[in-house]
Amino acid sequence: MLSMTTRLDMLVFMSEQTGVRRYHHGDLRPALLEAADRSLRQRGVAQLSLRDLAREVGVSHAAPRRHFPERQDLLDALAEDGFRRLGEAIRRVDTDEHVDFAARVRRATAAFVSFATENPALMELMNVTKHQPKKTEVTLAAERAFQPLVDLIHEGQDKHILQPGPYEELGIILYSTINGLTALVNNGFVDPERLEDLTAVAVRQFLRGAAP
């Protein structure tokens, strides 16, 4: 009977011979998400396949199901990671309260616009996936991503720059306007070079319309 050491050596040798990469615990999930993001960019969500991802990262076709039992689990994880990255992009902009309020709104929305136009397929997936009947990791990630914009709306109301009332209404108006602009660019209806100016106009019109 072969010893445990001998059997392990044989497994390593077989992996090296077949070119199969062996992942340590914790490595496979991020590798699959990275490969899924590339596939999403190149081929869109309809062509996203767990079997193809397994082949790309060099594991058995059953290995991804340890992390993503169903295809929808992978899509949810992609959307959740997208919202995490979007939130980081928005938070990186200068939100110092000493900076002009309108300028900070423009910077925050510009960060959203930049992310959405650089990741059109991912953004579409995020918009679809966040609408779920109950709280999930995706919906919570979406709330965290947009929290800086919510904080700006609250600040604007506290400083009487924005009209009082339910902040959700103002947030929906701002989001739908900016998201609509990015959708027009992503679908080829508006030249990307116009997006920066159009975003500035949209924010200016929003602040004017939402003033007390």
N, C-alpha and C positions, 0 to 999 in steps of 0.2 A: 504493500500500500504506500502511496506517495505521502511524504510528510507535508505538513501545512506550508512550510517554507518553499518546498519544491513546487507545490501547486500554485502558490503566489508568484513564483518566478516564471512559471509557464504562462500565467495570465498576463503578466507584464510583457513577456516576449510576444505573445499573440497580439496584444494591443499595439506594440511597436511595429509588428509585421503588417498589420492591416491598416495602420495609420489612424486608429481610433484613439481619440484623446480621452484620458481618464480624468474625471472631475472629482475633486475633493468635496466633501459636504459643504454646501453653501456657495459653491462656485457655479453650479449648473443653472440655477434660476436667473442670476443676472446675465449669464452668457446667452440664455434663451431669449431674454427680453431685448438684449442688444441686437441679436439676430432678427428678432421679430420686428424691431423698429426699422432695420434696414430693409426687410422685406416689404413692410408697409409703405416705405418711401418709394420703392422701386415698382411694386406690383399692385398695391392697394389692399384693402382689408379682405376683399373677396378671395384673394389668392393665398391668404395666410393659412398655413398648414402646419400642425404640430409635427407631422411626419417629415416634412421638408426641413423644418427647423432642426429636428434631431439629426438629420443627415448633414446639415450645414455645420453644426457644432461638433459632429463626430461622435454621437452616442447612439445607442439602440433606439428604435422607433418608440419603444415603450417608456424610455427614461423620462421624457418631459412630463408624463402623466403623474409622476410623483409630486410635481409642483403645480401642474395644471391638469386636473382630471378631465376637464372638458375644454373645448375650444373657447367657450365663453369666459372661462376662468382666465385664459391668456389675454383675451380682449380687455377684460376688466383690469387686469394687472397693468396692461399697456396704458390704459386710460388713467389709472391711478398714478403711474409714474409720470405721465404727461402733465397731470395737474401739479405734481410735486415740482417738476422742472419749470412750469409756468409760474408757480408761486415764487420760486427762487428768482426768476427773471424780474418779476414785478418788485420784489423786495430789494433787489440790487440797486434800483434807482434811488436818487436822492429824495428822501421824504422829510428832510429837516423842516421843522415848523417855521423856521425863519425864512425859508424860501417861499416866494409867491405861491399862493394856493393854486391858482390857475396853472402855473408852470408845473407844479407837482402832479396835478391831474393829467396834464399832457404827457408828462414823462411816464406815468404809470400806464396810461392807455397805449402809449407808443411801445412800451415793453410787451404788452399783450399783442398788439398788432404785429410786431416783429416776430414773436414766437408763432403766431397763427399763420403767418404767410411763409415762414420757413418750414413749418410742419403741417401742411394742409390736410394730408390724409389722417394724421394723428389727431388734429384738431376736430375733424369731422367725427372721428370715433369718440373723442372725449365728449362732444356735444350730445351724441346719441346715448352714450353709456351713463352719463350723469343723471338722466331722468329715470329714476327707479322708484317704485312705490314705497320703499322703506329705506332707512339709513343704511348705507353700505360703506365700505372703505373708499369706494370711488366718490360717493356723494360727500363724504367727510373731507376727502382730499380736495374736491372742488371748492368746498366752503373755505378751507384753509388757503387755497390759492387766491381767492378773490377777497380775502379778509382785508388786505391793504386798501382796496378800493372802497370797501364798506367803511373802514376807519376814516378815509378821506371824506366820505359823504357825511358821516357823523360830525366830523370836525367842521365841515362847511355849514352844517345846520347849527352847531353850537356857536359859530362865529357870525351867524346870520348872513352868510354868503349864499346859502341854499335855503329854500323854503322849508318850513317845518312840516312834519307829517311822517308817514311810514317811509323809512329809508329804502325799503325794498322796491317801491315804485320808481324812485330816482335811479336806483341801481339797475333795474330792468331796462329803463330807457337808455341809460348810458351804454350798458352792455349790448343791447340789441342794435344800437347805432354803430358801434365800433365793430361788432361781430359781423354786421351786415356789410360794412365796407371791406373787411377782409375776405368775406365770401365772394364779393364782386371781383376782387383781385384774383383770388384762387381759382375762380371759374373763367377768368380771361375777359371779363366784361370791362375792367378798368385797368389801365396801364399801372404797373407797380410803382413807377416813378411818381405818380400822382398821389400815392397813398399818404405820404407824410403831410402834404398840404391839406388833403381832405380830412385827415385825422385832426389836424389843428383846427380846421373850420368846424368839424363836428363837435369838438370839445367846447369851442367858443360858443356855438349855438346852444349846446346843452347848458352851459353855465348861465347864459342869458335867459333861457327859458325856465331854468330852475331857480332863478333868483327870487327872493321874497317879493 
